[in-house]
Amino acid sequence: MRSATVNAAPIRSRRWSALLVPVVFALACALPAAAQKPYKKLKYPPLKDLTLPQVERVELPNGLVLYLVEDHTLPKVEGYALIRTGSRLEPADKVGLADVVGNVMRTGGTTSRKGEEIDRLLENVGASVETGVGTTVGSASLFTLKEHLPLTLEILADLLRDPAFPEDKIELAMVQQRTAISRRNDDVGSIAGREFAKLLYGADSPYARHTEYETLQNITRDDLVAFHRRYYHPNQVILGLWGDFDPAEVKKLVEEHFGAWPRQTVEVPSSPPAQAGAAPGVYFIQKDDVNQTNIRLGHIGGRLDDPDYYALNVMSEILGGGLSSRLFRRVRSEMGLAYAVGAAWSAQFDYNGAFFVRCDTKSETTVKATEAILAELRRITQAPVTADELKVAKEGILNSFVFNFDTTGEIVRRLMTYEYYGYPRDFLDKFKANIERVTADDVQRAARANLKPDNLVILAVGRQQDFDQPLTALGEVKTLDITIPAPKAATAEAPPATGETLARGRLLVEKAAAARGGLEAIQGIRDITALSRVKQETPAGTLDLTVKTYLVLPDKYRQDVGTPFGDVTLIVDGDSGWQKGPQGTRAAPPAFIESIRKTLARSVDRILPEVLAGTRTAQFLETATLESGPADVVLVAGGAGDSVRLFVDQQTGYVVKQEYTGEAPGQGPVAEERIFSDFRTVNGLLLPHKTVVLQGGRQTSDATVVNIEINAGIDPALFAPPGP
């Protein structure tokens, strides 16, 4: 019955649509001429002045500032808090600390309630509390039905005062950060925005730097506790609440939950200045897997309290603020050179923002589009804007501006923000009047004084072999390297090698090779086919996988993986690779091909012959105690592979464990261990049939070999690119 109802609805809609067409057409023809005016002749009433609700500001004895707005429209209460801190205050060698603090403050719960308990309490009453730390400010928010405000405020106060920062939640936040690092070069737009900011401000600027694996490695729980202890105090907090409440009752609630929080003397460092980074010029990033170029042009801009801000705001609207802007009309509509193009004078509250132009164009018009943009930048500094341009730009700014204040919450947050950054309370009230006062002469004067069209940073991200002209047509080009830096070595540094430790290391490798079946048998391996059952740990739980692996030495590799969501095939043939799954087939990214190369280089059956051939070194380090018994640890280095620690069982000579820096899917480099057991003979070789993998000390997979064949012969067609 339900299906019949759903299927019938579109049919009725089409019938009525057909009947209405002539009626609508007849009405249109009958409308008076005044109703059919061109859009430019339409008249609209003047924009009304912004009307603010009654906002009460209260300061508690401990210094906490409270904004209150009574609004009985709906039976709910919302809140927002600003804390005087920010990621720009974190140490340069611990970038990412503030983000982890903001994340784990909420997920980790408090000293009296675990994060999971807080989740349940809030979910049961339909409420929410969130925390975070941005570049220039810490924040928290709440939402609740009015009857649950006491509980929600209590939880917010507890989180801000006494976060627990448990190690497991810190590690989860670190995993999320590592995942973001590993994927940061996937999207061309993200690359362009990130690297353009580094060019404008400098790679080490707190307004452009970003988290790296190494800066995450430097962060400890003690750092989170110290960051919180330094900045989170009531006299650092501005709290706003608006909704269905009695202000007197809410003030009592806030005093009850926040009043006992003691005031502290806090020395907040002055805001780091925003200074120009790289020299003006042309910069380029190669991205082979795209067919368009992301272009960024610009330079350091100004602040919101700059006297020229309003004129520059109008200027950027005329230049590239919308469909009627010069850049849009010229570069996109008339010349057909861009999918999207726009400009902004992005001023900030307490540091210099940026002036920038963004353009997305096809690869074959990269230089032509850039030259067209530069021409428009020069034109706006040389010739006055027209009266029509000025009118449309000011109307566009003011008409969009009011939507920033169409809710009580937006108004309260804006007033709190002005106080946070030290702006006058009437800054908001004056915006409309200041925009309306801007003249064409103001726009041209501000453009001449502030825009530097011949002194820009120009960045292009794309596939240069498809460009219409070499980028050198724009000037000298500097190519940027966006390779993601590897983390510090996951294992402790080895002591300097000596003749004695190298000799002992080689003897242990000889022992391991003999135990495996002898050097001749190892060197005789041409191909391997293995079928395994794998239990893979994921954030969503354990997945049972069937994995068939084909390996033809030295560099052909294929895996067919059966998953609950469909089959996946991974192929690497030398320097080329492919991935095929339910979503289709695509070329494997270089990072994946490199990870397979490292996997093959770490194979025990490759390491042992290379050490004995002298292309890699083996240094004895120490004796370790494993569950399987005592084992001698050998550091293998050099050759084509990364450093690997082999654990050679003292009694059997089997290699029972490996340690190295591996690659966690979606996370990047991580300390990895492989533990081998259940050794069985296959074609004269003693091979492990069970492998447990640990990453960062946590088990991530458990693989059991069902069948393995050596030198059975593998069809070369298996390594050909898969069909679409």
Sequence and secondary structure as in RCSB ss.txt:
>XXXX:A:sequence
MRSATVNAAPIRSRRWSALLVPVVFALACALPAAAQKPYKKLKYPPLKDLTLPQVERVELPNGLVLYLVEDHTLP
KVEGYALIRTGSRLEPADKVGLADVVGNVMRTGGTTSRKGEEIDRLLENVGASVETGVGTTVGSASLFTLKEHLP
LTLEILADLLRDPAFPEDKIELAMVQQRTAISRRNDDVGSIAGREFAKLLYGADSPYARHTEYETLQNITRDDLV
AFHRRYYHPNQVILGLWGDFDPAEVKKLVEEHFGAWPRQTVEVPSSPPAQAGAAPGVYFIQKDDVNQTNIRLGHI
GGRLDDPDYYALNVMSEILGGGLSSRLFRRVRSEMGLAYAVGAAWSAQFDYNGAFFVRCDTKSETTVKATEAILA
ELRRITQAPVTADELKVAKEGILNSFVFNFDTTGEIVRRLMTYEYYGYPRDFLDKFKANIERVTADDVQRAARAN
LKPDNLVILAVGRQQDFDQPLTALGEVKTLDITIPAPKAATAEAPPATGETLARGRLLVEKAAAARGGLEAIQGI
RDITALSRVKQETPAGTLDLTVKTYLVLPDKYRQDVGTPFGDVTLIVDGDSGWQKGPQGTRAAPPAFIESIRKTL
ARSVDRILPEVLAGTRTAQFLETATLESGPADVVLVAGGAGDSVRLFVDQQTGYVVKQEYTGEAPGQGPVAEERI
FSDFRTVNGLLLPHKTVVLQGGRQTSDATVVNIEINAGIDPALFAPPGP
>XXXX:A:secstr
 HHHHHHHHHHHHHHHHHHHHHHHHHHHHHS GGGG  GGG              EEEE TTS EEEEEE  SSS
EEEEEEEES  GGGS GGGTTHHHHHHHHHHHT BSSS HHHHHHHHHHHT EEEEEE SS EEEEEEEEGGGHH
HHHHHHHHHHH B   HHHHHHHHHHHHHHHHTTTS HHHHHHHHHHHHHH TTSTTT    HHHHHT  HHHHH
HHHHHH SGGGEEEEEEESS HHHHHHHHHHHHTTS                S SEEEEEE TT SEEEEEEEEE
  BTT TTHHHHHHHHHHHHSSTTSHHIIIIIIIT   SEEEEEEE BSSS  EEEEEEEEEGGGHHHHHHHHHH
HHHHHHHS   HHHHHHHHHHHHHHHGGGGSSHHHHHHHHHHHHHTT  TTHHHHHHHHHHH  HHHHHHHHHHH
  TTS EEEEEE GGG SS GGGGS EEE        S SS       HHHHHHHHHHHHHHHHHHT HHHHHT 
 EEEEEEEEEEEETTEEEEEEEEEEEETTTEEEEEEEETTEEEEEEEETTEEEEEETTEEEE  HHHHHHHHHHH
HT HHHHHHHHHHTSSEEEEEEEEEETTEEEEEEEEE TTS  EEEEEETTT  EEEEEEEEEETTTEEEEEEEE
EEEEEEETTEEEEEEEEEEETTEEEEEEEEEEEEES    GGGGS    
